[in-house]
Amino acid sequence: MRDISTGPHATPLALDLALTIRHDGHGGVADDLGRPEALTAWVREHAEALPDTAGFEADAAALTEVREVRAAVRALFAHAVRPGDPSPADAHRLLPVSEAVRRLNAAAALTPTVPVLTWDDGATPLVRQEARTPVPASDLLKATLARAAVGFLASDDRERLRACHAPRCVRYFLKDHPRQEWCKPSCGNRARVARHHERHRAEAVGD
């Protein structure tokens, strides 16, 4: 398992999971893991960070389990960004911190794994978590995601985690420099436009 990818724009696996909840472009919230087929596609997109993905096919039970892990991750992300506000996507229905921690620990313990190093010529060394005994693919997936979340939350990157509060955005992001306020430039542009309009409305009311 590779929790934090290499490269200047790498994203931790736990954050990638959290970002499957996003703004839908029309004022609402979309779920990129709304169907088993969507989870299958997401897993295959993260093949380098997840074990045994080649033949993985998600079913309804696996989808429910992964979404339960995601709910725990997002609850702990909300806790991590305090005293800042959490993502507005699910701020009104977050799991209690103790339940989120219990859920991650239970998922992480589903299957015993060992780290296995691979290092191909010309490539970056990778460490994958592989099961010591045969287990259901869905259990291995759930455990891997939970362990990635535990590793991320216990790392220094947790201190850089922020919720983006640009208009309509519901994303979490890692703050890369001290003045960064938004997850991406387009969110910064929307926020500045919104501030501009709000300032003009206030001036109009005051006239």
N, C-alpha and C positions, 0 to 999 in steps of 0.2 A: 504494500500500500504506500503511496506517496501522498502524504497529507498536504505538504506545501511544495508546489512545483518549482522547478528552477526557471530562471528568466526574469526580466524586469517587470513583467505584467502578470506574474503568476497569481493564481487565486487558490487559497486553501480549499480543500474538498468540502469542509464543513460550511464555508461561506457559499460555495457553489450550490450546495443543497438548500441553504436558506434562500438563495436568490431564485429558486424555482417558484417563489411567490413574488409577483411583480405587478406593476401598473399595467392595466390592459389597454392604455391609449385612449380610453373613453371616459375617464373619471372613476373607474372601478379597479378591482383587483383581479388578476388572472392567476391561475394555478397551472404551471407547466407540467405538473404530475397529476393531471385530472383523470387519466385513464391508464390501464396497465400498459398499453402500447407506448405511451409517452414515457413511462418509467423504463421500459426496455430500451428505448432510444437514448434516454439520458445516461443509463448505465453504459451503453456502448460508446457514447461520446467521452466517457471518463475511463476508458479501458485501461489506461496506463496507471490509474490510481486505485482501481478496483480489481479484486481477484476473480478468476474464472468467469469472465464476462462473455466469452465467445459464443457460447450456446445459451446464454441467459434469456429466458422469456418470462416476463413478469405476469403474475395473475392477480386477481383482486386481493387475495390475502397478502401477497408481497407488497402491493401498493399501499394497503392500509398500514402495514408495519413500517414501511419507509416514511410514510407521512406522519406516523406517531413519533419517529425519531426526529423528523424535521420540526415538529411542534415543540419538542423538548429543546432542540438547538435554538429555535427562534426565541423561546422564553428565556434561555440563558444569555442569548445575545442582548435581549432587552435589559436584562440584569447587568450585563457587562458595560453598557453604555451609560448607566446612571452616573451622575444626576441628569444627564441628557435624556430627552424623550425617546422612547422606542419607535420603531417603524409603526406608522399608523395603520398598516395593513391588518394587524391582529392585536393591537394594543389593548383592545377591550375584551380579549378572550385568551390571555396568556395563561399557561399552566403555572401553578405555584412553583417557586424555585426548587423546593424540596422534592416535588413530584418530578420535575424535569431532570434533576440530578439522578433520582432513583431510576427513571426510565432509561437514561443513557447508560448508567452502570449495568443495569439488567441486560440491555442489548449488547453491550460490549463483552459481557461474560457468556454469550450464547455458545461460543465455540472456541476451543483453544487453538491458537495459531502460533507460528514461529516466523521471525523475519528471515527472508531469503534474498540474498544479494544477487543482482544481475548487472553485468557491466560489459556491454557490447563494444566492439572496436569503434572508436570515434563518437561514442555516446556518453551521456552522463550516467554515473552509477545510479541504480534504482533499488529500493528496498520494497519488496512486496510481502504482505502478510499472507501466509498460506496455512490452510487448516492442517493440523497434525493427523486428524482422522476424517473420514468422509462425513460431510454434513450437508443438509439441504442448502441449495444455493441461496435461498432467501435469507436463511439464518446467517450465512457468511456475509452477505451484503449488509444486513442490518448491523452485525457486529463491527464490520469495517467502517461503516459510516459513523457509528457511535464512538469508536476509538479515534477516528479522525477528529470528531468534535471535542472529545476529551483532551486530545493532544493540543488542539488549537486553543481551547479555553485556558489551558495551563501554560501556554506559551506567552512570550512577550508581545506577540501580535494582538492579543486580547486588548492591550492598552491602546492600540491604534484603531480599534473597531468603533465605528460611528453609524448612526442612522441618518440617512439623507432626508432633509426636510424641505427640499425644493418642492414647489407646487406639483402635486400629483405623484411624486416619487414615493416609493415605499421600500427602497433598497437599503441594505446595510453595505458598508464599504470599509476598506482599510485606509486610514489617513496616511498619505505618503509624504506630506510636508506640513509645516506648522500652520500655514495659512489656508490649507484646503478645507472647504466647508461642504462641498457637494461631491457626489459619487462620480460625476463626469461633467465635462464642460457644458453640455446642453442643459443640465440641471441648473448650473450656475447662471446661465443666460436667462432661463425661465424665472429664477428667483430675483434677478436684478430687474427684469421687466415688471414682475409683480410688485416689487418694492417701489418702482417708479410710478406705477399706476396708483398704488396706495397713497404715496406722497401727494400726488396731484389731487386725488379725491379729498384728502385731508385739507389741502390748501383751498379747494373749492368750497368745502363746508365752512371753512374759517372766514371766507370772504363775505 
